[in-house]
Amino acid sequence: MTARRRLFVINDQAGPRLSPDLAREIGLNESIILLQIEFWIGIADHYRDDRWWTYQSLRKIQGTFKFWSIQTISRTVTNLVSLGLLDVANYNKEPYDKTRWFAINEDGVGRLHSIAMVTGVSQIATPPSQSGTPSSQSGTPSSQSGTDPCRNVTTIPETTPETTPETTPETNDDRPAELRDFEQNLGVMLTPLVADAIIEYVGKCPEDWVSKAIGVAAGRDARNWAFVKRVLDNWLAAGQMTLEAPGRQVPRSAAKVDHIEDADKYVKGKYGHMVNRGEDRG
């Protein structure tokens, strides 16, 4: 009988953890980053304001996830904060040091269905290769992967006609229009947590605001809920839909007035007669 040949992968001590159920609930990238930050917190010894933290720069995080760009990591971290799963602070000694500190938001994680926070468990012992600093807090012990220390082999279950479940395609989409808009206009997977957040904003925003904010995000190629949320928060703070992207609150009427005033300073005044106005053209 011919020996069966399998793929052999050297166990990567820095390999990320993956939970398919968590990935489906909050997104693949978000689930990987969240679990990795939780691991870094577990091997660190940074206790501030009654919570455990880890400090990591985006470049240090990229050192673990070399297949992601800095922009992807930054966007993923922003999404985790927006979803209420991650908290960010700054406990650095030097004012110029902007390295971010991360802690798990236990209230947010407590709303998830795929994972749970366990209380009364002491910090994970730091492996011999870990020194508790950001530059060395990048490894995942082999014991966390549940595999042989020398290799990482995943068993693929055999699929037969008897074991293959029958699936019925969904023909009717009776979800709220805002959820469909999010998937269709942004082209990203709608996770249950994001869906709950969208429904929450639908309840506290005037009609059509959520759909219009999704349109703003699509127009700026910002394909994530964090951007849509910032747009809506700006509109809620201003009491109306505004013209500019998040960070600037300029009502359409004010923007029009500013534009007129800017034009007037060129066509009026001491040298106004030298300006070729539109109505003077033949």
MOTANOR-V719322 format. One record per residue. RES is the residue in one small letter. SS is DSSP state (a for helix, b for strand, c for the rest). PHI is phi as a letter, one per 30 degrees, with the letter a starting at -180 (* if undefined). NEAR is the number of other ideal C-beta (glycine too) atoms within 12 Angstrom. Layout:
RES & SS & PHI & NEAR
RES & SS & PHI & NEAR
This chain:
m & c & * & 3
t & c & d & 4
a & c & d & 5
r & c & d & 8
r & c & c & 7
r & c & b & 12
l & c & d & 12
f & c & b & 13
v & c & c & 15
i & c & d & 16
n & c & d & 22
d & c & c & 23
q & c & d & 24
a & c & c & 29
g & c & d & 27
p & c & d & 32
r & c & d & 31
l & c & b & 24
s & c & c & 25
p & a & e & 16
d & a & d & 18
l & a & d & 32
a & a & d & 26
r & a & d & 23
e & a & d & 29
i & a & b & 41
g & c & j & 34
l & a & d & 26
n & a & d & 33
e & a & d & 42
s & a & d & 35
i & a & d & 32
i & a & d & 41
l & a & d & 43
l & a & d & 37
q & a & d & 41
i & a & d & 44
e & a & d & 38
f & a & d & 36
w & a & d & 43
i & a & d & 35
g & a & d & 32
i & a & c & 31
a & c & c & 33
d & c & b & 22
h & b & c & 27
y & b & c & 16
r & b & b & 20
d & c & h & 12
d & c & i & 8
r & b & b & 19
w & b & c & 31
w & b & b & 34
t & b & b & 42
y & b & c & 33
q & b & b & 36
s & c & d & 26
l & a & d & 28
r & a & d & 20
k & a & d & 27
i & a & d & 37
q & a & d & 24
g & a & d & 23
t & a & d & 33
f & c & c & 30
k & c & d & 18
f & c & d & 13
w & c & c & 24
s & c & d & 16
i & a & e & 18
q & a & d & 16
t & a & d & 25
i & a & d & 31
s & a & d & 26
r & a & d & 27
t & a & d & 35
v & a & d & 35
t & a & d & 29
n & a & d & 36
l & a & d & 43
v & a & d & 30
s & a & d & 35
l & c & d & 38
g & c & i & 29
l & c & c & 42
l & b & b & 38
d & b & c & 30
v & b & b & 27
a & b & b & 22
n & c & b & 19
y & c & c & 22
n & c & d & 18
k & c & d & 9
e & c & c & 9
p & c & d & 7
y & c & d & 8
d & c & d & 14
k & c & c & 15
t & c & e & 26
r & b & d & 30
w & b & c & 30
f & b & b & 39
a & b & b & 36
i & b & d & 35
n & c & d & 26
e & a & d & 23
d & a & d & 15
g & a & d & 26
v & a & d & 31
g & a & d & 16
r & c & d & 22
l & c & d & 32
h & c & c & 17
s & c & c & 24
i & c & b & 27
a & c & b & 16
m & c & d & 19
v & c & c & 14
t & c & c & 8
g & c & i & 6
v & c & c & 12
s & c & d & 10
q & c & e & 21
i & c & d & 25
a & c & d & 15
t & c & d & 21
p & c & d & 22
p & c & e & 12
s & c & d & 18
q & c & c & 27
s & c & c & 16
g & c & i & 28
t & c & c & 21
p & c & e & 31
s & c & d & 21
s & c & c & 23
q & c & d & 37
s & c & b & 35
g & c & c & 32
t & c & c & 32
p & c & e & 26
s & a & d & 22
s & a & d & 17
q & a & d & 27
s & c & d & 26
g & c & i & 17
t & c & b & 22
d & c & d & 15
p & c & e & 16
c & c & c & 13
r & c & a & 16
n & c & b & 23
v & c & c & 19
t & c & c & 16
t & c & d & 11
i & c & c & 8
p & c & d & 8
e & c & d & 9
t & c & c & 9
t & c & b & 8
p & c & e & 8
e & c & d & 8
t & c & c & 9
t & c & d & 10
p & c & d & 9
e & c & d & 8
t & c & c & 6
t & c & c & 7
p & c & d & 7
e & c & d & 8
t & c & c & 6
n & c & c & 8
d & c & c & 14
d & c & c & 9
r & c & d & 19
p & c & e & 22
a & a & e & 21
e & a & d & 35
l & a & d & 30
r & a & d & 20
d & a & e & 30
f & a & d & 36
e & a & d & 24
q & a & d & 19
n & a & d & 27
l & a & c & 31
g & c & i & 16
v & c & b & 29
m & c & d & 24
l & c & c & 33
t & c & d & 33
p & a & e & 24
l & a & d & 34
v & a & d & 37
a & a & e & 28
d & a & d & 25
a & a & d & 34
i & a & d & 36
i & a & d & 21
e & a & d & 21
y & a & d & 32
v & a & d & 27
g & a & d & 16
k & a & c & 17
c & c & c & 30
p & c & e & 18
e & c & e & 14
d & c & i & 17
w & a & d & 31
v & a & d & 38
s & a & d & 30
k & a & d & 26
a & a & d & 39
i & a & d & 39
g & a & d & 23
v & a & d & 31
a & a & d & 30
a & a & d & 24
g & a & d & 17
r & c & c & 20
d & c & h & 16
a & c & c & 29
r & c & c & 27
n & c & a & 38
w & a & d & 44
a & a & e & 33
f & a & d & 31
v & a & e & 43
k & a & d & 34
r & a & d & 30
v & a & d & 39
l & a & d & 36
d & a & d & 24
n & a & d & 28
w & a & d & 32
l & a & d & 22
a & a & d & 18
a & a & d & 22
g & c & i & 13
q & c & a & 19
m & c & d & 28
t & c & c & 29
l & c & d & 23
e & c & c & 21
a & c & d & 21
p & c & e & 28
g & c & j & 13
r & c & b & 17
q & c & c & 23
v & c & b & 22
p & c & e & 20
r & a & e & 17
s & a & d & 15
a & a & d & 18
a & a & d & 17
k & a & d & 14
v & a & d & 15
d & a & e & 18
h & a & d & 16
i & a & d & 15
e & a & d & 14
d & a & d & 13
a & a & d & 17
d & a & d & 15
k & a & d & 15
y & a & c & 17
v & a & c & 20
k & c & b & 16
g & c & j & 12
k & c & d & 10
y & c & c & 10
g & a & d & 15
h & a & d & 11
m & a & d & 12
v & c & d & 18
n & c & d & 12
r & c & d & 14
g & a & d & 9
e & a & d & 8
d & a & d & 11
r & c & d & 7
g & c & c & 5
